[in-house]
Amino acid sequence: MATVEVILLQRVEKLGQMGEVVKVKPGFARNYLLPTRRAIRANKENLAHFEQQRAQLEAQNLKRREEAERVAERVHGLSVVIIRQAGESGSLYGSVSPRDIAEATTAAGLTISRSQVVLDHPIKTLGIRQVRIALHPEVSMQIGVNVARSPEEAEKQARGEAIAVPEEEEEPELTGEALFAGDLPLPTA
């Protein structure tokens, strides 16, 4: 399969560090790396231009990384509550997506985009989860996401209490003697 060589302008997870020349599939380069300015095509002109700008790019990267580390320290231990409708078994009607987490985190005081929320799979049940937020390619932090049906339920979950599923009232059991309607005593007048 054909590959394209690109020069990474910043660290890309599972691909490489800034300044490395890597081979990637053409679609990945064309649709993600190049438009988001994470890489440029590897040719003689771009290699020469990158080497001239390398010190400046590294300084900018270091500045952004330090800023991300300060933000991570400032909001360490952040926890957000997301209220959703759910069935009695705790399964959500729908799911909690990175967009929902980004909106809740922004409301809590940390402005992030949904692309910075790293979810392996959508959240589809009630409970508390740890979700990774990538503030910078080299800096990430964990936040707590408490998914509940109501604010009161969220408080109970945060305290570690089990969420009790409301039990229906049970019908009184009939004994073996009164199984047939003909066996029941007749009302007296």
N, C-alpha and C positions, 0 to 999 in steps of 0.2 A: 504494500500500500504506500502511496506517496506521502511524504512528510515535508514540512516546511521548517526551516531554521529561523529562530527568532532570538533576539537578545532581551533578556528579562530586565525591566526597569525597576522592579521591586520583587521581593520574595513572593513566590506563589507556592502555596501549600501543595505538597506531593509532586512538585515539578522542579524547583530549584531556587537558588539565591540570586540577588541582584547582580547583573553583569554576566551571568552565565549564558552561553549560547546553547540552546536546547532544540531538539527536534520534536515537533508536535504535528498533529493531524491538521490539514488545511482548514477544516471547519472550526476547530477550536481556536486557531489563530485568528481567522477572519471574523468569527462571531463573538469572541470573548476577549482574548488577549490584546488585540490591536485596538478595538473600539474603546476599551476601558483604560487604555494607555498603561497597561502592565508590561507591554513588550513592543519592540519594533522589529521589522524584518531584518535579518542578518545579511548585510551586503557590505562591501568595502567602505562605501560612503557612511553608512550608519555606524559601522564599527569605529571608524575614525571620529565621527561626531560624538559617539558615546564615550570614547576614551577622553575627549576634551572636556565633556560635561560630567565625567564620573565623580570627581570630587564634590561638585555642586549637588549632584543627585544624592550622593551618600550623606551629605550634610543635611539636606532636606529630609531624607528618610530618617536620620537620627533624631531630628527635631520632632517629626511627627510621632516617632516611637516613644520619645520621652514624654510628650504630651499625652499619649494614650496610656502610658504607665501611671501618670499622675491621676488621670481620670479613673483608672482601675482601682487605685488606692483610695480615692475619695469615695467611691460608691461600692466599696467592698462589702459584701454581705447583703446587697440589695435584693429585695423580694417583692414581687408584684402579685396581685390577685386578679384573676380573670373569672368573671361570672358567666356561666353557661348553663343551658338547660340540659338535663340528663335524665336517663331512665332510672328505675329503681335499682338496677344492678350497678349503676355508676358509669355506664357507657354514655358518652356525649351524643347529642343529636347533632352530628357534624364533627368538627375537629378544631383544635387550636393551631393556627398556622403561624409562621414567622411574622407575618403582618400584624396579627393580634398581639404577639409578644412585643414587637417594636412599638406599637401604639401604647400599650400599658407601661412599658419602660419609659417612654417619652413623657407620659403623664406623671410618672414617679420622679422625674427630674434628670434622666439620662437620655439625651437625644441621640437615637441611633436609627439606622435605616433597616428595613427588613432583610437586606442582603447581608447585614452583619450578624444576624441571628443564625446560628448553626444548629439545625435540627436534623437528626438522622432519619426520623419519621415523625409524622404529625402526632400530636397528643390527642388521644381519643377516649381517655377515661379521666374521672375525677382524681384528685390527689396533688401531691407536691412533687415537682420534678426539678432537677438542676439542668439548666440550659446554658450552653456556651455562647458567649458574645465575642466576636472577633473585632476588637477596636482598631487593630492594625494587623498587617500580615504576621507580625512577630509577637503581638500582645493580645491575649484573650483572657476573659474572666468568666466566672460562673455566676449566674443569678438564679434565685429560687422563683419558680412559677407555681402558684397555688391556684389550681382550677377547682372551683366549687359552684354549687347551685345558688348560694346566697352569701352575703357578707358574714352572717352569723356562722354558717357552715365553714367558711374560710378561716374564721378565728378558731373554731374547734380543731380543724386540721392543723393549724399552725401550732396549737398547744399539744398536738400529738394524740388527741382524742379520736377514737374510732367514730366514723359517721354511721349512726344507726339508721338502717332502712326501716321506714315505718311499717310495722307488721299489721296485717289485717286481723280484725277480731275473728276468732275461730268459732265455728258453729258448735253447739254442744253435741257431744257424741252420744249416739243412742247405744244402749247396751244390746247385747245379743237377744234379749227377751223381747224387745219392742221393735223388731225390724219391719214387721208388716203393719199396715194401717189397721187391719182387723185385730191386731193384738193390743192396740192402744185402748186405754180405758175410755168409756163413753162419758161425755159430760152429763152431769146430773142437773135436772131442772128444778 
